[in-house]
Amino acid sequence: MRAAKGLLLVLLIVGAAGLSVWRGWIAVPAQWNPWAALDVNAAPNFLTRYKLMRLRDDPQLCDKALSSSGLRVTRQADSPDATCPLTNTLRIQGGEVALSSSFLASCPLAVAFALFERHALQPASQAVYGQAVTRVDHLGSFACRNMYNRENGARSQHAGANALDIAGFRLADGRAISVLKDWPKDNQDARFLRQVRDGACDMFSVVLSPDYNAAHRNHFHLDVGPWWVCR
């Protein structure tokens, strides 16, 4: 009984604190406020995935997050009657880092990509090579299909433009880093790729590398779906 009362008291305190933050009665830094807009310049923390989730159905909140991202984006018309419907979707055309081609992205994927570039990709490149990544080479994002292209089964996160497959990177000195060619090696390129994979796990829900299975031997799968996997 005493333990139950103690738990109830803790829940009441937590609830009161949450209400106070939500109402603005207690001021906390934006990065620690669950209801504050996501700031791409702030380092990811345990609230990042929740804040990304909030962007899914809120175009205005999405635009606010993207305003500090540096990405060039174009809003796409919703397609609610399509086989794989898309809403609150953008075409990402690049930013400070070029892309091998533009890609479609749900708002959470777009903002997660901006976080990834700023807080995982470039720091890893500077740490390993002392220079910036200037281009991301990818294999695409939106594809109206089931997982692993199976005839039956669950829809892939690609079907909702919630996933991006990255095949490699180009450095400022022109060097190309390939997931397929460089992941198996024991050198700085392989070390860089592993740092990128590990850093991506701070902002994406699922990060799959060649360590996961043979289907991912040539790319990193990054998505903002409901499951958490980093491998």
Summary of the structure (lengths in Angstrom):
residues: 231
radius of gyration: 19.5
end to end distance: 43.2
largest distance: 67.5
contacts: 683
relative contact order: 0.11
helix: 39%
strand: 19%
